[in-house]
Amino acid sequence: MEPQIRFCTSADGTRISYAVYGDERATPLVQVNSWLSAHELIWGERNFQSYIESLAQGRRVISIDRRGVGASARDVDDLSMDAHVCDLAAVVDHLSLEQFDLAGWLDGAAVGVAYAAQYPERLARLVLRSVYPRGEDGWSPKFVHSLLELIDTNWSLARRMMTDIVYAKAPDERRRAQATALRNAVSPAIAAKYVDFMTGFDIRPFLPRVQAPTLVSHPHGFGAAVIAACREVATQIPDARFVVSEGGGPLADHGETARLVRQFLDEGREAPTRDAVPSQGTAVILFIDIADSTALTSRLGDAPYREKERELDTALRAAITGAAGTPIEGKVLGDGVMAVFTSARQALDCALRCRTLGSEAGLPLHLGIHAGDVVREGDNVHGGAVQLAARIAGASEPGEILVSDTLRGLARTSTDVVFEDRGEHELKGIPEPQRLFAVREQEA
């Protein structure tokens, strides 16, 4: 599958190169590469080639050469985040893409976040690989200083060092070939500017503004601090999930990465639209509400409480998606957060995590779980099972997780929790008494 190399002009007149792979009529996936990955570098590396070909089955993949790199204009001064966002906007406008999926890795993922926050209506789904809230979270100052000094004094050795990091699992011959290709793709002056860029950005203000469903992934085998930094990105995006994938380097296992990306993007294709015909099915329903919000508002003040509430809501939704659940965006009972799951274990694991988040935020939660038939319509689910889950949550004490007997029956052989009988409860709007059980983690 040979790439089609094309060009467009960014807002400041810079010529930007992009490659198109796959069927022109298929769903578009725009990929913002790291500055270390020009077209010639990607196509010369067998695993990269396999990754692109895998993604391009049933999709149109558009891969961008960053300004100053590869086939894009090489003599550039402005390498700011705004300039990179304008380059991405120029490509998608040139291709007349009304809506598309977007993927990026390393500093390219940071550009993807900035674009997603500023153009939320354009994105269907967002994929971020090895992305950090701040560039300095991924690269130590000592390493950066050494790399910049090496670029200035020994560009050949600097190229080898960078390719050894990115292509850690490749044979020596392939790494040497990539180092040579990097010499042809970027000048040492631009490389130094990009090192400054990728270690100096701060995308934290953009994260809460990202509206597209988002997959954040990072390969297994890195230090806990690096993985924690990537996880922080996922927790700050309202509808994101975080996955630690297999592989020993930033792009070592392309097969696993391609599988994760395809699976995530295909979910978007299968998702129901708002106009979809209502359908019925069984779901595990988790309902969450802040305990005694009126008293908390009075004690904290309206503005501080609302700020804490918004931050907690974002964290709860991230925990839900991280546990393979679906936050319900439609109208729910009261001011709570509702989510549906396909298994009782997922819902219980998520409830335990959400309880911890509420405690850490100083906003204790009511949590209730039930399983039953629901009616799915657009972005909402409704029915008697939903109402019962909400009532069970309302019956819980602050910081307590209550579940129905139905949920206990589904979960008691597949989870590591203990169910304590709380007896029968008369719940408002529910015709029959319900036996409820409190969830307690097993002691080690």
N, C-alpha and C positions, 0 to 999 in steps of 0.2 A: 504494500500500500504506500505509494509515493505521495509526499505532501505537495499541495499546491501553494506556492509562496506568493503572497499578495501584499499590497501596501495601501496605507491611508495616511492622512496628515492630521496630527494632533492640533489642539487649539493654539499652541504657540508656534506652529509651523514645522514641528519636528516630524520627520517621516518615520512611521512605525510599520514594521514588518510583522505579518502574521501568517501562519500556515494553516491550511484547511485539510482535514482528513475525513474520510467517510462520505456518506450520502448527503448531498446538498439539501435534500428534502426532509432529512431526519431532524429530530429534536436537537437543538444546539446546546453544546457544552463548551463554554469559554474557559480556557485555562491560562492563568497568569503564572508563568514560570518564575522561579528564582532567577536572579541575574546570572547565576552560574549555569543556566540551561538555555542556551540559544538553540535554534533549530538544528544547526549542524552538529551540536553536541548531543542533542536528543537522538537524532537519527543515526549517529555513529555508535550509539551504545545499545547493545542488543536487548537488554532488559527494558530500557526506556521504549524501544521500538515495539516490543511485545505489549507493553502497558498501553501505549497509544492505540495499537491495533485492537486490543481487547475493548477499550472504551469506545472505539469508533464503530463497533458492531451495533447497528441500529441507532447510531447517533452521528451528528456532525460535530467533530471536535475542532475548535479554533484555538490554536496555541500561539501566544504572543511573544515576540522578541522584545525585551525591555529596551527602552531608549538607551543609546550608548553601547548596545550589545548586539552582536550577530549582524543580521541584515538590516536592522533599524539604524537610523542616523547615529553615527559614532561620535561626532564632535558636538557634545551637549554640555551645558553648564548647570541647568536646573535638574536636580535629582530629588526634588522635594516630594512628599506624599501627594500634594495637590497635582503635581505634574504627572505622576504615575496614574492617578485616578482619571485625569483628563485623557491620557493615552488609551486607557481601557474604554472610556466613554466614546472616544473617537472610533475605535474598532467596531463596537457594537452598533453605533449609529451608522457607520459606513455599510454594515451588513444589514441594516434595517431590522434588527432583532427587537421585537416588542417585548418579549419575555424569554429568559434563557436560564440555564443552570450555570453556576460559576464555581470553579475550583482553583485553588492556589496552594503553594507550599513555601515554607520559610517566609522570606520577605515578600514574596508574591501573595501569600495568604494574607499578610497584613494589608496589602493594597486591596485585596478582595473584601476585607472587612470594611475598610474606609468607603469603598464604592457601594457596598450593600447598605450602609447606613445613610448614604446620601441619595441613593436611587432605589428605595425599597420596592417600588412598583414594578421594577424591571426584572427582579429575580424570582425564580420559582424555587430553587434550592441552592444551598451554599455548602461547599466542601472545603475544609481547611486542614492542611497537613503540616504538622510541626510548626504551629503558630504560637507566638508568645505575646503576652499583653504589652510588654516593652522589649525592644531589641536586646537590652542589657540582661534580660532574664534568661536568654539563651546563650550568651557569650560573655565570658569573664573579661573584665578590663585588662587583665594581664595578657590573655590570649590576643585580644584585639590590638593592644599595643605592639606585641611581638609580630603579628601578622602585617600591620601597617609598616612597621620597620623593615620587614622582609620584602614586602612589595616594592618598597623604595630602593632597597639595596641589592636584592637578588630575585628578580621577577620570575625566573625559571624555577627556583626552589619554592617560591610562594605558590606558584601554580600547582606544583606537585603536592604541596601540603593541603591545598583546598580540595583537589581531586581525591586525595587519600581519605579525606573526611566524607565527602559526598558519595564516593564509590568505594566504600570501605570493603565490601565483599567481592569486588571485581579482581580478576587476576592482575598481576603486575603489568603485563603487556597492555591490558585495556586501560589501566590507570595512566600509564605513560602516554597512550594515544589521546586520552581525554585532556591531559595537561597540555599537549601540543595543540589540540583543538581550541583550548581556552586561550592560548596565545593569539590565535587567529580571530577569536570572537570578541575580545575586549582588550583595551589598552591598560597598562598599569595605572595610569592616572585615573581612568574611570573605575577600575577595580578598587582603588583606594577610596574613591567617593562612595562606592556601593558598600564597602565595609562600614564606613561612617553611617550610611543610611540604615543598613540592616541591624546595626547595634544601637541606633539612636531614636528609632520611632517609638511612639506611645499610642496604641490604639484603644486604650481603656475608655476614653470618652465615646468612642463609636460603638462599643459592644452592646449596650442596652438598646441601641437604636436599630439593630439588625432585626428584621421581621421575618426573613425567610427561614424555613426549617434548615437546620445546620448540622453537619457532621464534622466533628473535630477529632482527628486521629493523630497518634504519634507512635513510632515503633518501640517495641519492647527492647530493653537493653541499655537504656540511658539512666542517669541518676534520678533519684526521687525528686530532686528540686526541679529538674527540667520537665519531667512529666507533670509535676504539680503546677508549673507555670502554664502548660498547655491546658490542663484541666480547668484552671482559673478562667481561661477564655470561654470554655463551654458553660461554666456556671454563670457568666455575666451576659450571655446571649439568651433571650427569653425562650426560644424554642430550639435547643441544641442538645446533642448527645455527644458523649466522649468515649472513644474506643482506644485502647492500647493494643496495637496490632503486632503481629510477629515481624521479625526483621532486625538486623543488627546495625543499621545505619539509616540516615534520613530517607533514603529511597532504595534500601537494600532489597526488599521483597516486593517487587512490582506486581507479582501475581496476586498476593494478598491485598495489596492496596487497590488494584483494579476490581477485585471481587467486592470489597467493601463499598467502593464508590458506585459500582453498578447496582448493588443491592439497595443502597440508599436512594439513588436516583429513580430506580424502578418503583419504589414505594410512592414517589410523587406521581408517577403516571397512573397508578392504581387508586390513588386517593379519590374519594367521592367529591363531586362538586356541589355547590350550594343548590343547584337545580336538580340534583340526583333524585330518583324515585326513592321514597322512604323504604328501608329494608329492616328486617327483624333479625335478631340473633342474641346469643348469650354473651355477656361480658362480666368481668370483675370490675366493680366500681369502687373507687376510693374518693371519699369526700373529706375535704379539709376546710376548717374555718378557724379564725383567730378567736381565742377565748376572751370574752368580756371586752370587746373592742371599745365599747362606750366608756368604760372606766379607764382603759389605757389612753384613749384620746384625751380624756379630762386630765389625767395625770401628766402626760407627756406634752400636751398641746397639739392642736390640729395639724400644723405643718410638720413637726418632727415625727408625729405618728404616721402620717401619710407617707413620708419619706421611708421610714422603716418598713412600712407595709409594702411599698413598691419594691424595695430591695428583697424582701422575703418572698414576694410573689415571683420575682425573677428566679430566685434560687430554687423555689419549689418546682417551678415548671422545668428547670434544668434537671432537677432530681428525677422528675417523672419521665422525661425523655431518656435520661441516662439509664433508667430501669426498664426501658423498652415499652413504656406506657405512652398514652396519647392524651395530652391536656385537652380538655373540651373548651373550645373558644366561644361556643354559643351561650345563650342565657342559661344560668343555673339557678338553683334555689338559693336565695339570700345573696351574700357577698363572698361565698366560698369559692374554692378551687376544686374542680372535679376532674378526674382522670379515669380512663378505662384501660384495662389490661387483658391479656389473653390467658394469664395464669394467676392463681392465687398466690403463689410464691413471689412473683414479681411485685404484686400489689403490697404484700406484707413487707418485703425488703424496702420498697419505696416509702411506705408509711413510717418505718423505723428511721429512715434517713430524714424524712420531713420533720418528724418529731424532734430530732436533734437540731435541725436547722432553726425551728421555731424557738427552741430553748436557747440556742446561741444568740438569737436575735432579741431575746427578752420578750418574745411574743408567743406565749404558750398556745398550743393548738388543740382543737377538738378534731379527732380523726375517727372515721367510721368506714368499714368495708363490708360490702355485700356482693353476692353474685346472683344474677338473674337475667331474664329476657329484657331486652331494651329495643326501642325503635330508633334506628339511625337515620337521620335526615340532615343532609348537608354537613355542617360543622358541629352538629349537636346530637345528643342522645337524650331520650326521655322515656318515661314510663314509670310504672309502679316501683320497679327495682331501684330506679334513681332516687325516687322520693324516700324509699326505705333507707338507702345508704345515707342520705342527708339527715334523716331522723336519728339513725344510729350515731352519727357523728355528734349530733346535738345532745345525745344522752351521755356522752363521755365526759369525764372530768378533764380539766385542763392538763394537757400532756399525756392523756390516756388514749390508747387505740382500742376501740371496741369493734367486734366483728359479729356477724350473724351466725346462727347455727349452720346455715348453708355453707358459708365461707369456711367455717371451722372444719366441716366435713370434707371439703375439697383439699384443705391444706395440712391436716394434722399428720399425714405420713410423708410430707415432702418439704417440711420446713424445720428450722432449728429454734422454734419458739415454743413457749408454753401457753396454753389457753386456760385462763382462770374463769370459772363459771360466775357470772354476775346475776344470775337468776332471770326471771321474766320481767319484761318492761312493757308498760302501756305507752305506746308512741302515738303522738298526735297524727291523726289522719290515717292510721294503720288499723284495720278492723280487729286483728287478732294480736294477743300479747306475743312478744318476741323474746326468745331466750338469747341473751347476749354474752359474749366472752371477751375478757380483757387479754391483750397480747403482752406477754412478758418474755424477754430474751432469756434463753437458757444460761445458767451459770456455767462457766468453764470448769 
